[in-house]
Amino acid sequence: MAKYHNVILPIQINYPATQQSAGDLIPEKIDYPSSTLTTDKNQMAHINVFVDKDGKARKLPVGLPDENNQYIPAFSAALANLVLSDQEKIKRDPVSGIWTRGDTVIPTNEKNQVTTEFYSKPRQKIGTDTGYESLSFVDVLNSKDGIPLPEGAIVLVGPFVTAMQDEYPTPISSVKMFGIEIHANMIQTLLESKFYKDSSKTTGVTIIVLMGILAAFLFERYKGKAALILFISLFVIYILVWFVMYTVWNTFFPMIYPVFTLVTIYIWSIVSHYLSERKERNRVTGIFGRFVSKSVVDELLQSGEDVKLGGSRKDISLIFVDIRGFTPMSERLEPEQVIQVLNEYLDVCTKAIFKFNGTLDKFIGDGVMAMFGAPIEYDNHPEMAVRAAIEMKSQANILEQKLIEMYGIGVKFGLGINSGPAVVGNIGSEDLRLDYTAIGDTVNLSARLESNAKPGQILISENTYARVKDLFQIEAVGEIKVKGKEKPVMVYEVLGHL
């Protein structure tokens, strides 16, 4: 050691489990080399390796203070200085505390650490080229002629022994790397001046905020596949930017928090859009549920079929209902009472229509138009229409008795039913208003039958009669002349259930 001054011995600095304040580096004990080897502190350097919060070794302290606050250089820094010229040596400014390699400032943190570039794989990783030549100390010791080494080579002597607990996880491999290998990589980093620096906290916060604002803006406007494509694109673009900053400018941008922000806002947008669509679905269901029965609404939603603009030809049954005697009644009662009576009658009609899966088309003054077999198609729509009419008649009789008791006057229904083809769909102004309704001769005949029905009478056409004659008690009324028809039409009256 006295003869060869290019030999560096290790110092191990031991620290307590906790320091008095964050950033302190007050040693508890320092293990120096035996004084029988050397007392020259220029031939000593620390071999401490610190790990990050995730347990991985990424940075090495270029120098650490001793018990007298005098800085001990890192083992790697001391060895690198042996081959660097005086203008390039690694030094610390005692006033500013800045570490430099020549004119280059080494970007250290509060623990005097600089990020290490890993040029080699762990020696324990079987079947890989470690990057550095490894020699057995026994072979060197027993060599009679010595081991030829290239001029200027730096030789590190140390153990590859797991039991000594001198091995650390690194970000480049799941296999641990021995301390001697980490120091070798640190020497290479210092010699090549390959220093990495972390972006400032201000830059990191700005990136996270901008990422959050951009993601929130885009995911609010787009959803579904478009949002997924945008999410993947933003993720890939940020990874590319991070990689460019890492490889070209040797700068670490924050990785976890911006990506976490992106993922969080994307998930939030999915949940937000889902809740919004759910709310709109419930609103539409509530509105649509006023026109058709709940079972029809549920079946439409489950089928996933859209109600198309325009009309399509369907086989349906139509009911027209009108209140007989409503005009005389309205003349005898107060307007508020008239509205109350009318609402009760229309409620009877609506409940009967919905009970048998009909669609309430519209209220026509004191009348009602309903259809069966649309938008959901049912093969037995004539039967359901007739059953709904019988239900209306039955409930109207009960309501009539109530009104007679209250006002001394009652009213009855006149009903007309026809079955056959009609054009059903959204009809009207595309920009202003659309009505889901049915048009055609089938509809007209149903309305004509209702106008010819006497109070409490249910009239059906020959088409409807042919489909329900075996299901209800029906009798023929005969042929009648209706408006819009050149020839008389055969009409039947439904008396009730069989």
TORMIDREN-36005 format. One record per residue (C-alpha): x, y, z. Coordinates in nm, 3 decimals. Each point is the difference from the previous one (the first is absolute). Layout:
BEGIN
+---------+---------+---------+
:      c1 :      c2 :      c3 :
+---------+---------+---------+
:       X :       Y :       Z :
...
+---------+---------+---------+
***
This chain:
BEGIN
+---------+---------+---------+
:      c1 :      c2 :      c3 :
+---------+---------+---------+
:   0.000 :   0.000 :   0.000 :
:   0.291 :   0.231 :   0.068 :
:   0.159 :  -0.084 :  -0.333 :
:  -0.308 :   0.012 :  -0.223 :
:  -0.213 :   0.310 :   0.047 :
:  -0.254 :  -0.109 :  -0.266 :
:  -0.158 :  -0.244 :   0.243 :
:  -0.323 :   0.105 :   0.176 :
:  -0.132 :  -0.175 :   0.314 :
:  -0.368 :   0.000 :   0.107 :
:  -0.167 :   0.192 :   0.279 :
:  -0.343 :  -0.110 :   0.125 :
:  -0.212 :   0.277 :   0.153 :
:  -0.276 :  -0.121 :   0.232 :
:  -0.309 :   0.212 :   0.062 :
:  -0.268 :  -0.022 :   0.269 :
:  -0.345 :  -0.130 :  -0.097 :
:  -0.138 :   0.356 :   0.008 :
:   0.155 :   0.343 :  -0.028 :
:  -0.105 :   0.305 :   0.198 :
:  -0.135 :   0.172 :  -0.312 :
:  -0.052 :  -0.087 :  -0.366 :
:   0.315 :   0.030 :  -0.209 :
:   0.240 :  -0.041 :   0.293 :
:   0.304 :  -0.224 :  -0.053 :
:   0.140 :  -0.028 :   0.352 :
:   0.199 :  -0.324 :   0.037 :
:  -0.042 :  -0.226 :   0.298 :
:   0.325 :  -0.190 :  -0.059 :
:   0.268 :  -0.007 :  -0.271 :
:   0.198 :  -0.314 :  -0.075 :
:   0.345 :   0.100 :  -0.129 :
:   0.262 :  -0.237 :  -0.143 :
:   0.246 :  -0.143 :   0.251 :
:   0.279 :   0.245 :   0.084 :
:   0.248 :  -0.281 :  -0.067 :
:  -0.089 :   0.041 :  -0.370 :
:   0.001 :   0.376 :  -0.033 :
:  -0.093 :   0.320 :   0.179 :
:   0.009 :   0.206 :  -0.321 :
:  -0.354 :   0.132 :  -0.044 :
:   0.075 :   0.072 :  -0.365 :
:  -0.002 :  -0.378 :  -0.044 :
:  -0.340 :  -0.046 :   0.162 :
:  -0.354 :   0.043 :  -0.138 :
:  -0.350 :  -0.099 :   0.111 :
:  -0.184 :  -0.294 :  -0.156 :
:  -0.353 :   0.085 :   0.123 :
:  -0.293 :  -0.081 :  -0.227 :
:  -0.339 :   0.162 :   0.070 :
:  -0.324 :  -0.141 :  -0.134 :
:  -0.314 :   0.192 :  -0.100 :
:  -0.341 :  -0.039 :   0.164 :
:  -0.077 :  -0.299 :  -0.224 :
:   0.316 :  -0.177 :   0.121 :
:   0.193 :   0.039 :  -0.328 :
:   0.348 :   0.150 :  -0.034 :
:  -0.004 :   0.274 :  -0.264 :
:   0.227 :   0.264 :   0.144 :
:   0.337 :   0.006 :   0.174 :
:   0.125 :   0.273 :   0.234 :
:   0.303 :   0.172 :  -0.158 :
:   0.118 :   0.088 :   0.350 :
:  -0.119 :  -0.022 :   0.360 :
:   0.095 :   0.200 :   0.313 :
:   0.197 :  -0.165 :   0.281 :
:  -0.035 :   0.064 :   0.372 :
:   0.182 :   0.335 :  -0.046 :
:  -0.217 :   0.098 :  -0.301 :
:   0.296 :  -0.055 :  -0.229 :
:  -0.110 :  -0.161 :  -0.326 :
:   0.118 :  -0.350 :  -0.084 :
:  -0.010 :  -0.063 :  -0.377 :
:  -0.182 :  -0.301 :  -0.139 :
:   0.207 :  -0.308 :  -0.083 :
:  -0.095 :   0.050 :  -0.365 :
:   0.087 :   0.373 :   0.004 :
:   0.342 :  -0.064 :   0.156 :
:   0.083 :  -0.270 :  -0.258 :
:  -0.127 :   0.215 :  -0.288 :
:   0.221 :   0.290 :   0.115 :
:   0.306 :  -0.224 :  -0.033 :
:  -0.044 :  -0.007 :  -0.378 :
:  -0.150 :   0.345 :  -0.057 :
:   0.220 :   0.301 :  -0.071 :
:   0.025 :   0.282 :   0.252 :
:  -0.243 :   0.209 :  -0.208 :
:  -0.260 :  -0.281 :  -0.003 :
:   0.020 :  -0.126 :   0.357 :
:  -0.309 :  -0.033 :   0.220 :
:  -0.008 :   0.264 :   0.273 :
:  -0.235 :   0.163 :   0.247 :
:  -0.022 :   0.373 :   0.054 :
:   0.006 :   0.037 :   0.382 :
:  -0.193 :   0.330 :  -0.016 :
:  -0.285 :  -0.091 :  -0.236 :
:   0.007 :  -0.376 :   0.059 :
:  -0.014 :  -0.058 :  -0.379 :
:   0.175 :  -0.304 :  -0.143 :
:   0.170 :   0.040 :  -0.337 :
:   0.190 :  -0.212 :  -0.248 :
:   0.230 :   0.253 :  -0.155 :
:  -0.228 :   0.280 :  -0.121 :
:  -0.309 :  -0.223 :   0.003 :
:  -0.233 :   0.025 :   0.298 :
:  -0.102 :  -0.340 :   0.133 :
:  -0.380 :   0.009 :   0.066 :
:  -0.006 :  -0.135 :   0.355 :
:  -0.291 :   0.000 :   0.243 :
:  -0.007 :   0.095 :   0.370 :
:   0.185 :  -0.326 :   0.081 :
:   0.274 :   0.079 :  -0.255 :
:  -0.133 :  -0.282 :  -0.220 :
:   0.019 :  -0.013 :  -0.377 :
:  -0.198 :  -0.241 :  -0.215 :
:   0.207 :  -0.293 :  -0.121 :
:  -0.001 :  -0.117 :  -0.361 :
:   0.012 :  -0.379 :  -0.009 :
:   0.234 :  -0.127 :  -0.269 :
:  -0.002 :  -0.363 :   0.111 :
:  -0.234 :  -0.279 :   0.104 :
:   0.027 :  -0.163 :   0.345 :
:   0.268 :  -0.270 :   0.012 :
:  -0.257 :  -0.231 :   0.165 :
:  -0.216 :   0.016 :  -0.315 :
:   0.102 :  -0.331 :  -0.151 :
:   0.062 :  -0.015 :  -0.374 :
:   0.049 :   0.375 :  -0.053 :
:   0.301 :   0.210 :  -0.086 :
:   0.059 :   0.207 :   0.313 :
:   0.190 :   0.269 :  -0.190 :
:   0.312 :  -0.008 :   0.219 :
:   0.276 :  -0.261 :   0.008 :
:  -0.007 :  -0.201 :   0.322 :
:   0.308 :  -0.176 :   0.139 :
:   0.031 :  -0.238 :   0.292 :
:   0.218 :   0.150 :   0.274 :
:   0.154 :  -0.343 :   0.057 :
:   0.112 :  -0.016 :  -0.364 :
:   0.159 :   0.342 :   0.029 :
:   0.170 :  -0.090 :   0.327 :
:   0.137 :  -0.328 :  -0.130 :
:   0.110 :   0.136 :  -0.337 :
:   0.380 :  -0.018 :  -0.031 :
:   0.027 :   0.243 :  -0.290 :
:  -0.290 :   0.228 :   0.101 :
:  -0.318 :   0.077 :  -0.188 :
:   0.056 :   0.233 :  -0.295 :
:  -0.233 :   0.305 :   0.021 :
:  -0.041 :   0.289 :  -0.243 :
:   0.175 :   0.323 :   0.098 :
:  -0.223 :   0.230 :   0.205 :
:  -0.236 :  -0.279 :   0.103 :
:  -0.187 :   0.036 :   0.330 :
:  -0.013 :  -0.318 :   0.203 :
:  -0.257 :  -0.048 :   0.277 :
:   0.057 :  -0.274 :   0.257 :
:  -0.306 :  -0.112 :   0.189 :
:  -0.225 :  -0.292 :   0.091 :
:  -0.271 :  -0.169 :  -0.201 :
:  -0.153 :  -0.159 :   0.307 :
:  -0.369 :   0.011 :   0.079 :
:   0.055 :  -0.065 :   0.372 :
:   0.183 :   0.332 :   0.042 :
:  -0.322 :   0.188 :  -0.087 :
:   0.183 :   0.218 :  -0.248 :
:  -0.257 :  -0.032 :  -0.279 :
:  -0.280 :   0.230 :  -0.111 :
:  -0.301 :  -0.002 :  -0.234 :
:   0.041 :   0.232 :  -0.298 :
:  -0.249 :   0.135 :  -0.257 :
:   0.165 :  -0.194 :  -0.284 :
:  -0.058 :  -0.353 :   0.128 :
:  -0.196 :  -0.206 :   0.248 :
:   0.330 :  -0.166 :   0.095 :
:   0.198 :   0.184 :   0.267 :
:   0.333 :   0.165 :  -0.080 :
:   0.299 :  -0.023 :   0.233 :
:   0.138 :   0.323 :   0.143 :
:   0.330 :  -0.036 :  -0.186 :
:  -0.192 :  -0.005 :  -0.330 :
:  -0.201 :   0.309 :   0.094 :
:   0.324 :   0.187 :   0.074 :
:   0.141 :  -0.110 :  -0.335 :
:  -0.304 :   0.147 :  -0.176 :
:   0.037 :   0.320 :   0.204 :
:   0.363 :   0.033 :  -0.106 :
:  -0.106 :  -0.035 :  -0.363 :
:  -0.270 :   0.265 :   0.053 :
:   0.251 :   0.245 :   0.146 :
:   0.262 :  -0.066 :  -0.269 :
:  -0.247 :   0.051 :  -0.283 :
:  -0.169 :   0.293 :   0.177 :
:  -0.334 :  -0.171 :  -0.059 :
:  -0.200 :   0.184 :   0.263 :
:  -0.377 :  -0.008 :   0.032 :
:  -0.203 :   0.263 :   0.177 :
:  -0.356 :   0.007 :   0.128 :
:  -0.234 :   0.268 :  -0.129 :
:  -0.091 :   0.266 :   0.253 :
:  -0.307 :  -0.033 :   0.221 :
:  -0.155 :   0.297 :  -0.183 :
:   0.046 :  -0.177 :  -0.332 :
:  -0.143 :  -0.321 :   0.140 :
:  -0.310 :   0.172 :   0.143 :
:  -0.049 :   0.191 :  -0.327 :
:   0.015 :  -0.324 :  -0.202 :
:  -0.253 :  -0.169 :   0.230 :
:  -0.240 :   0.298 :  -0.012 :
:   0.026 :   0.035 :  -0.380 :
:  -0.048 :  -0.374 :  -0.045 :
:  -0.308 :   0.013 :   0.222 :
:  -0.155 :   0.302 :  -0.178 :
:   0.064 :  -0.142 :  -0.348 :
:  -0.132 :  -0.344 :   0.094 :
:  -0.310 :   0.145 :   0.169 :
:  -0.075 :   0.220 :  -0.304 :
:   0.040 :  -0.282 :  -0.254 :
:  -0.176 :  -0.272 :   0.199 :
:  -0.292 :   0.234 :   0.068 :
:  -0.050 :   0.057 :  -0.373 :
:   0.065 :  -0.354 :  -0.119 :
:  -0.109 :  -0.337 :   0.129 :
:   0.000 :  -0.366 :  -0.095 :
:   0.258 :  -0.105 :  -0.258 :
:   0.108 :   0.358 :  -0.069 :
:   0.081 :   0.052 :   0.370 :
:   0.191 :  -0.329 :   0.012 :
:   0.207 :   0.099 :  -0.305 :
:   0.073 :   0.341 :   0.156 :
:   0.098 :  -0.165 :   0.328 :
:   0.245 :  -0.237 :  -0.172 :
:   0.136 :   0.284 :  -0.215 :
:   0.061 :   0.229 :   0.299 :
:   0.163 :  -0.285 :   0.190 :
:   0.232 :  -0.091 :  -0.291 :
:   0.085 :   0.365 :  -0.075 :
:   0.096 :   0.069 :   0.361 :
:   0.213 :  -0.315 :   0.017 :
:   0.178 :   0.111 :  -0.319 :
:   0.057 :   0.350 :   0.140 :
:   0.131 :  -0.152 :   0.322 :
:   0.234 :  -0.228 :  -0.197 :
:   0.132 :   0.288 :  -0.213 :
:   0.066 :   0.212 :   0.310 :
:   0.176 :  -0.297 :   0.158 :
:   0.219 :  -0.094 :  -0.297 :
:   0.068 :   0.340 :  -0.158 :
:  -0.005 :   0.247 :   0.287 :
:   0.082 :  -0.242 :   0.285 :
:  -0.300 :   0.126 :   0.195 :
:  -0.250 :  -0.201 :   0.200 :
:  -0.355 :   0.124 :  -0.045 :
:  -0.250 :  -0.127 :   0.257 :
:  -0.146 :  -0.329 :  -0.117 :
:  -0.240 :  -0.138 :   0.260 :
:  -0.213 :   0.303 :   0.086 :
:  -0.072 :   0.127 :  -0.356 :
:  -0.092 :  -0.353 :  -0.113 :
:  -0.207 :  -0.050 :   0.317 :
:  -0.176 :   0.331 :  -0.072 :
:  -0.073 :  -0.108 :  -0.358 :
:  -0.135 :  -0.339 :   0.107 :
:  -0.206 :   0.150 :   0.283 :
:  -0.166 :   0.261 :  -0.221 :
:  -0.066 :  -0.260 :  -0.270 :
:  -0.170 :  -0.231 :   0.250 :
:  -0.188 :   0.297 :   0.145 :
:  -0.121 :   0.098 :  -0.349 :
:  -0.127 :  -0.354 :  -0.062 :
:  -0.191 :   0.003 :   0.329 :
:  -0.124 :   0.356 :  -0.064 :
:  -0.123 :  -0.082 :  -0.351 :
:  -0.162 :  -0.318 :   0.128 :
:  -0.184 :   0.186 :   0.276 :
:  -0.101 :   0.275 :  -0.244 :
:  -0.129 :  -0.253 :  -0.252 :
:  -0.175 :  -0.188 :   0.280 :
:  -0.168 :   0.321 :   0.110 :
:  -0.103 :   0.079 :  -0.357 :
:  -0.120 :  -0.357 :  -0.048 :
:  -0.215 :   0.028 :   0.312 :
:  -0.134 :   0.335 :  -0.119 :
:  -0.090 :  -0.138 :  -0.343 :
:  -0.143 :  -0.311 :   0.160 :
:  -0.213 :   0.218 :   0.225 :
:  -0.124 :   0.207 :  -0.296 :
:  -0.054 :  -0.301 :  -0.226 :
:  -0.165 :  -0.181 :   0.289 :
:  -0.284 :   0.250 :  -0.017 :
:  -0.085 :  -0.121 :  -0.349 :
:   0.055 :  -0.374 :   0.026 :
:  -0.006 :  -0.254 :   0.279 :
:   0.311 :  -0.066 :   0.209 :
:   0.034 :  -0.349 :  -0.148 :
:   0.015 :   0.150 :  -0.350 :
:   0.261 :   0.254 :   0.110 :
:   0.213 :  -0.272 :   0.160 :
:  -0.027 :  -0.221 :  -0.307 :
:   0.102 :   0.286 :  -0.232 :
:   0.302 :   0.084 :   0.214 :
:   0.109 :  -0.364 :   0.027 :
:  -0.033 :  -0.057 :  -0.374 :
:   0.238 :   0.288 :  -0.073 :
:  -0.196 :   0.091 :  -0.313 :
:  -0.025 :   0.368 :  -0.090 :
:  -0.333 :   0.164 :  -0.072 :
:   0.076 :   0.111 :  -0.355 :
:  -0.093 :   0.334 :  -0.151 :
:  -0.279 :  -0.045 :  -0.254 :
:  -0.253 :  -0.278 :  -0.018 :
:  -0.021 :  -0.370 :  -0.073 :
:  -0.293 :  -0.219 :  -0.093 :
:  -0.129 :  -0.208 :   0.292 :
:  -0.303 :  -0.216 :   0.076 :
:  -0.163 :   0.163 :   0.301 :
:  -0.330 :   0.053 :   0.178 :
:  -0.140 :   0.347 :   0.072 :
:  -0.237 :   0.112 :   0.274 :
:  -0.185 :   0.331 :  -0.008 :
:  -0.186 :   0.096 :   0.316 :
:  -0.235 :   0.294 :   0.049 :
:  -0.204 :   0.113 :   0.300 :
:  -0.370 :   0.008 :  -0.077 :
:  -0.196 :   0.279 :   0.169 :
:   0.310 :   0.202 :   0.083 :
:  -0.128 :   0.327 :  -0.151 :
:  -0.325 :   0.012 :   0.203 :
:   0.195 :  -0.092 :   0.310 :
:   0.253 :   0.279 :  -0.053 :
:  -0.283 :   0.250 :  -0.027 :
:  -0.140 :  -0.101 :   0.341 :
:   0.326 :  -0.022 :   0.193 :
:   0.263 :   0.257 :   0.096 :
:   0.313 :   0.006 :  -0.219 :
:   0.213 :  -0.142 :   0.283 :
:  -0.246 :  -0.286 :   0.045 :
:  -0.006 :  -0.069 :  -0.372 :
:   0.381 :  -0.030 :  -0.005 :
:  -0.012 :  -0.232 :   0.300 :
:  -0.261 :  -0.228 :  -0.159 :
:   0.185 :   0.000 :  -0.332 :
:   0.327 :  -0.094 :   0.167 :
:  -0.163 :  -0.288 :   0.182 :
:  -0.146 :  -0.138 :  -0.323 :
:   0.328 :   0.038 :  -0.188 :
:   0.179 :  -0.171 :   0.288 :
:  -0.235 :  -0.296 :  -0.037 :
:   0.079 :  -0.019 :  -0.371 :
:   0.376 :   0.032 :   0.049 :
:   0.020 :  -0.269 :   0.267 :
:  -0.200 :  -0.243 :  -0.211 :
:   0.221 :   0.065 :  -0.306 :
:   0.320 :  -0.053 :   0.198 :
:  -0.137 :  -0.308 :   0.174 :
:  -0.016 :  -0.177 :  -0.335 :
:   0.331 :   0.134 :  -0.141 :
:  -0.156 :   0.264 :  -0.220 :
:   0.151 :   0.331 :  -0.111 :
:  -0.179 :   0.322 :   0.085 :
:   0.015 :   0.201 :  -0.320 :
:  -0.175 :   0.321 :   0.102 :
:  -0.284 :   0.165 :   0.183 :
:  -0.250 :   0.159 :  -0.240 :
:  -0.204 :   0.238 :   0.213 :
:  -0.220 :  -0.234 :   0.202 :
:   0.112 :  -0.298 :  -0.209 :
:   0.296 :  -0.238 :  -0.012 :
:   0.188 :  -0.171 :  -0.283 :
:   0.207 :  -0.309 :   0.079 :
:   0.168 :  -0.274 :  -0.199 :
:   0.103 :  -0.358 :   0.071 :
:   0.284 :  -0.182 :  -0.178 :
:   0.237 :   0.300 :  -0.027 :
:   0.274 :   0.084 :   0.074 :
:   0.030 :  -0.354 :   0.138 :
:  -0.163 :  -0.252 :  -0.230 :
:  -0.246 :  -0.248 :   0.151 :
:  -0.179 :  -0.269 :  -0.197 :
:  -0.311 :   0.026 :   0.223 :
:  -0.034 :   0.381 :  -0.016 :
:  -0.375 :  -0.020 :  -0.102 :
:  -0.072 :  -0.204 :   0.313 :
:   0.191 :   0.246 :   0.222 :
:  -0.187 :   0.294 :  -0.155 :
:  -0.339 :  -0.157 :   0.068 :
:   0.097 :  -0.096 :   0.356 :
:   0.113 :   0.359 :   0.061 :
:  -0.337 :   0.127 :  -0.134 :
:  -0.195 :  -0.236 :   0.230 :
:   0.214 :   0.120 :   0.293 :
:  -0.076 :   0.364 :  -0.087 :
:  -0.374 :  -0.071 :  -0.020 :
:   0.006 :  -0.181 :   0.334 :
:   0.190 :   0.274 :   0.182 :
:  -0.209 :   0.272 :  -0.169 :
:  -0.316 :  -0.152 :   0.146 :
:   0.149 :   0.022 :   0.349 :
:   0.108 :   0.359 :  -0.060 :
:  -0.344 :   0.087 :  -0.136 :
:  -0.169 :  -0.109 :   0.322 :
:   0.243 :   0.215 :   0.197 :
:  -0.077 :   0.307 :  -0.212 :
:  -0.374 :  -0.054 :   0.028 :
:   0.035 :   0.000 :   0.377 :
:   0.215 :   0.314 :  -0.003 :
:  -0.151 :   0.209 :  -0.277 :
:  -0.320 :  -0.177 :  -0.099 :
:   0.127 :  -0.064 :  -0.351 :
:   0.208 :  -0.276 :  -0.161 :
:   0.162 :  -0.063 :  -0.335 :
:   0.096 :  -0.309 :  -0.198 :
:   0.261 :  -0.101 :  -0.254 :
:  -0.045 :  -0.071 :  -0.367 :
:   0.281 :  -0.217 :  -0.142 :
:   0.106 :  -0.104 :  -0.351 :
:   0.264 :  -0.264 :  -0.080 :
:   0.152 :  -0.097 :  -0.334 :
:   0.296 :  -0.221 :  -0.094 :
:   0.218 :   0.003 :  -0.307 :
:   0.299 :   0.159 :  -0.170 :
:   0.103 :   0.358 :   0.077 :
:   0.307 :   0.217 :  -0.029 :
:   0.147 :   0.039 :   0.348 :
:   0.293 :   0.219 :   0.099 :
:   0.128 :   0.346 :   0.082 :
:  -0.198 :   0.243 :  -0.208 :
:   0.029 :   0.380 :  -0.002 :
:   0.278 :   0.260 :  -0.016 :
:   0.346 :  -0.143 :   0.054 :
:   0.130 :   0.329 :   0.138 :
:  -0.300 :   0.112 :   0.203 :
:  -0.229 :  -0.281 :   0.109 :
:  -0.058 :  -0.368 :  -0.066 :
:  -0.293 :  -0.217 :   0.102 :
:   0.008 :  -0.376 :   0.020 :
:  -0.331 :  -0.090 :  -0.162 :
:  -0.176 :  -0.208 :  -0.264 :
:  -0.166 :   0.110 :  -0.323 :
:  -0.199 :  -0.181 :  -0.268 :
:  -0.343 :  -0.138 :  -0.082 :
:   0.010 :  -0.236 :   0.298 :
:   0.027 :   0.299 :   0.230 :
:  -0.279 :   0.188 :  -0.177 :
:  -0.243 :  -0.292 :   0.020 :
:   0.068 :  -0.041 :   0.371 :
:  -0.086 :   0.367 :   0.055 :
:  -0.319 :  -0.038 :  -0.207 :
:  -0.108 :  -0.301 :   0.207 :
:   0.046 :   0.201 :   0.320 :
:  -0.214 :   0.284 :  -0.137 :
:  -0.281 :  -0.248 :  -0.074 :
:   0.019 :  -0.174 :   0.339 :
:  -0.278 :   0.066 :   0.245 :
:   0.073 :   0.078 :   0.366 :
:   0.157 :  -0.305 :   0.164 :
:   0.038 :  -0.181 :  -0.338 :
:   0.318 :  -0.164 :  -0.134 :
:  -0.008 :  -0.029 :  -0.379 :
:   0.261 :  -0.203 :  -0.191 :
:   0.064 :  -0.044 :  -0.370 :
:  -0.025 :  -0.320 :  -0.199 :
:   0.383 :  -0.027 :  -0.002 :
:   0.014 :   0.007 :   0.379 :
:  -0.301 :  -0.233 :   0.032 :
:   0.170 :  -0.265 :  -0.217 :
:   0.293 :  -0.013 :   0.245 :
:  -0.185 :   0.005 :   0.334 :
:  -0.339 :  -0.161 :  -0.070 :
:   0.089 :  -0.311 :   0.201 :
:   0.125 :   0.197 :   0.301 :
:  -0.286 :   0.236 :   0.089 :
:  -0.376 :   0.024 :   0.004 :
:  -0.076 :   0.188 :  -0.323 :
:  -0.312 :   0.066 :  -0.200 :
:  -0.047 :   0.148 :  -0.346 :
:  -0.138 :   0.354 :  -0.028 :
:  -0.026 :  -0.006 :  -0.379 :
:   0.133 :   0.213 :  -0.278 :
:   0.024 :   0.375 :   0.054 :
:   0.099 :   0.285 :  -0.225 :
:   0.309 :   0.183 :   0.120 :
:   0.161 :   0.315 :  -0.126 :
:   0.280 :  -0.060 :  -0.251 :
:  -0.128 :  -0.341 :  -0.109 :
:  -0.206 :  -0.051 :  -0.317 :
:  -0.143 :  -0.330 :   0.118 :
:  -0.149 :  -0.076 :   0.339 :
:   0.223 :  -0.185 :   0.248 :
:  -0.096 :  -0.291 :   0.219 :
:   0.011 :   0.087 :   0.369 :
:  -0.008 :  -0.215 :   0.315 :
:  -0.056 :   0.083 :   0.366 :
:   0.209 :  -0.152 :   0.280 :
:  -0.224 :  -0.089 :   0.292 :
:   0.262 :  -0.145 :   0.233 :
:   0.220 :  -0.299 :   0.082 :
:  -0.110 :  -0.352 :  -0.076 :
+---------+---------+---------+
***
